[in-house]
Amino acid sequence: MRTIYYSAIFKRNNHLFISARDKRGVQVLYQYDNKSFLEQKFDYASLQDGELNGCTFERCSFRGASMEEMNSSGCRFIDCDFSGAQLNASLHRGAAFTNCKFTGANLFVAKFEDCKMTGSDFANASMDGITLDGGDWSYTNLRHINWRARICGHPVYRGGHAGLQSAEM
């Protein structure tokens, strides 16, 4: 990743945008480390190809956000709304998505490694090709979703791995 010389989080029409530029002013991938966000709206934002490390998002909205191929590591998402968000090919390591809403979200070939998903709702989400490697998916709502998941390289259809025993399927 290139060195970021300028980055900004700005608000327009009650929506937050993240902008990062190199020394020539060319927009580049974003990276945020150990930032906290409370009750912020990232609805319909372009957040693809970025990296979030150790960030906390509490009661934030990502409705319809474009988050394809983004990476999160050690982040906490608490009571956040990802309804209709595009999380295709995103990678999440050691993250916590507690009591989050993913209604109608697209998680095609997303990967979750050692993530805590407790209490999250995935109703009507598209989860084809999703990979679950460890973590805790207890008390999640996985009803009415479109998915073919892989857990540690093996297809899965019901609990027994990755804390899916208590998931509502």
C-alpha positions as CSV (number, residue, x, y, z in Angstrom):
1,M,0.0,0.0,0.0
2,R,1.2,3.5,-0.8
3,T,2.0,6.0,1.9
4,I,-1.1,8.2,2.6
5,Y,-0.2,11.8,3.0
6,Y,-3.7,13.2,3.3
7,S,-6.8,11.5,4.7
8,A,-10.1,12.9,5.7
9,I,-13.5,11.9,7.0
10,F,-16.1,14.4,5.9
11,K,-19.8,14.7,6.1
12,R,-22.1,15.6,3.2
13,N,-25.9,15.3,3.3
14,N,-25.7,13.5,6.7
15,H,-23.4,10.8,5.2
16,L,-19.8,10.2,6.1
17,F,-17.1,9.7,3.5
18,I,-13.6,8.5,3.8
19,S,-11.0,10.0,1.5
20,A,-7.3,9.2,1.3
21,R,-4.8,10.6,-1.1
22,D,-1.1,10.2,-1.9
23,K,1.5,13.0,-2.2
24,R,0.4,13.7,-5.8
25,G,-3.3,14.0,-4.7
26,V,-4.3,10.7,-6.3
27,Q,-7.0,8.8,-4.3
28,V,-5.6,5.6,-2.8
29,L,-6.9,2.8,-0.7
30,Y,-7.7,3.9,2.9
31,Q,-6.3,2.5,6.1
32,Y,-7.5,3.4,9.6
33,D,-5.9,2.1,12.8
34,N,-7.5,2.3,16.3
35,K,-10.3,4.8,15.4
36,S,-13.6,5.0,17.1
37,F,-16.9,5.9,15.5
38,L,-20.2,6.4,17.4
39,E,-23.6,6.7,15.7
40,Q,-22.1,7.7,12.3
41,K,-23.8,7.1,8.9
42,F,-21.7,5.5,6.2
43,D,-24.8,4.7,4.1
44,Y,-24.1,4.2,0.4
45,A,-20.4,5.1,1.0
46,S,-17.6,3.7,-1.3
47,L,-15.5,1.8,1.3
48,Q,-14.1,-0.9,-1.0
49,D,-10.5,-2.0,-1.0
50,G,-9.6,-0.5,2.4
51,E,-8.2,-1.7,5.6
52,L,-9.5,-1.2,9.2
53,N,-7.3,-2.3,12.1
54,G,-8.5,-2.2,15.7
55,C,-11.3,0.2,15.0
56,T,-14.6,0.4,16.9
57,F,-17.9,1.2,15.3
58,E,-20.9,1.5,17.7
59,R,-24.5,2.0,16.4
60,C,-23.2,3.0,13.0
61,S,-25.1,2.5,9.7
62,F,-23.5,1.0,6.6
63,R,-26.8,0.6,4.7
64,G,-26.1,0.0,1.0
65,A,-22.4,0.7,1.4
66,S,-19.9,-0.6,-1.1
67,M,-17.4,-2.6,1.0
68,E,-16.1,-5.1,-1.5
69,E,-12.6,-6.5,-0.9
70,M,-12.2,-4.5,2.3
71,N,-10.2,-6.0,5.3
72,S,-10.9,-5.7,9.0
73,S,-8.7,-7.0,11.7
74,G,-9.4,-6.8,15.4
75,C,-12.3,-4.4,14.8
76,R,-15.5,-4.2,16.8
77,F,-18.9,-3.5,15.2
78,I,-21.6,-3.1,17.9
79,D,-25.3,-2.7,17.0
80,C,-24.4,-1.7,13.4
81,D,-26.6,-1.9,10.4
82,F,-25.2,-3.4,7.2
83,S,-28.5,-3.9,5.4
84,G,-28.1,-4.1,1.7
85,A,-24.3,-3.6,2.0
86,Q,-21.9,-5.2,-0.6
87,L,-19.3,-7.1,1.4
88,N,-18.2,-9.4,-1.5
89,A,-14.7,-10.9,-1.1
90,S,-14.2,-9.0,2.1
91,L,-11.9,-10.5,4.8
92,H,-12.4,-10.2,8.5
93,R,-9.9,-11.5,11.1
94,G,-10.5,-11.5,14.9
95,A,-13.4,-9.0,14.4
96,A,-16.6,-8.8,16.5
97,F,-20.0,-8.1,14.8
98,T,-22.3,-8.2,17.8
99,N,-26.0,-7.6,17.4
100,C,-25.5,-6.3,13.9
101,K,-28.1,-6.4,11.1
102,F,-27.1,-7.8,7.6
103,T,-30.6,-8.0,6.1
104,G,-30.2,-8.3,2.3
105,A,-26.4,-7.9,2.5
106,N,-24.2,-9.5,-0.2
107,L,-21.4,-11.6,1.4
108,F,-20.4,-13.5,-1.7
109,V,-17.1,-15.3,-1.0
110,A,-16.5,-13.2,2.1
111,K,-14.2,-14.8,4.8
112,F,-14.6,-14.6,8.5
113,E,-11.6,-15.9,10.6
114,D,-12.1,-16.2,14.4
115,C,-14.9,-13.6,14.4
116,K,-17.6,-13.2,17.0
117,M,-21.0,-12.7,15.3
118,T,-23.2,-13.2,18.4
119,G,-26.8,-11.9,18.1
120,S,-26.4,-10.7,14.5
121,D,-29.2,-11.0,11.9
122,F,-28.5,-12.3,8.4
123,A,-32.1,-12.7,7.2
124,N,-32.3,-12.7,3.4
125,A,-28.5,-12.2,3.1
126,S,-26.6,-13.7,0.1
127,M,-23.9,-15.9,1.6
128,D,-22.8,-18.1,-1.3
129,G,-19.2,-19.1,-1.0
130,I,-18.7,-17.6,2.4
131,T,-15.9,-19.1,4.5
132,L,-16.2,-19.4,8.3
133,D,-12.9,-20.3,10.0
134,G,-13.5,-20.5,13.8
135,G,-15.3,-17.8,15.7
136,D,-18.7,-17.7,17.5
137,W,-21.9,-17.6,15.5
138,S,-24.2,-18.4,18.4
139,Y,-27.6,-16.7,18.6
140,T,-27.4,-15.5,15.0
141,N,-30.4,-15.5,12.7
142,L,-29.4,-17.4,9.6
143,R,-33.0,-18.1,8.4
144,H,-34.1,-17.4,4.8
145,I,-30.6,-16.8,3.5
146,N,-29.0,-17.9,0.2
147,W,-25.7,-19.7,1.1
148,R,-23.3,-22.4,0.4
149,A,-20.7,-22.0,3.1
150,R,-17.3,-23.5,3.7
151,I,-15.9,-24.0,7.2
152,C,-12.2,-24.6,7.2
153,G,-12.3,-25.8,3.6
154,H,-15.3,-28.2,4.1
155,P,-18.9,-27.5,3.0
156,V,-21.3,-26.9,5.9
157,Y,-25.1,-27.0,6.0
158,R,-25.8,-26.9,9.7
159,G,-24.1,-26.3,13.1
160,G,-21.2,-28.1,14.6
161,H,-18.4,-25.8,13.5
162,A,-17.6,-22.1,14.0
163,G,-20.1,-21.8,16.9
164,L,-23.1,-22.5,14.7
165,Q,-24.7,-24.9,17.2
166,S,-26.9,-22.1,18.7
167,A,-27.6,-20.3,15.4
168,E,-31.2,-20.1,14.2
169,M,-31.2,-21.8,10.8
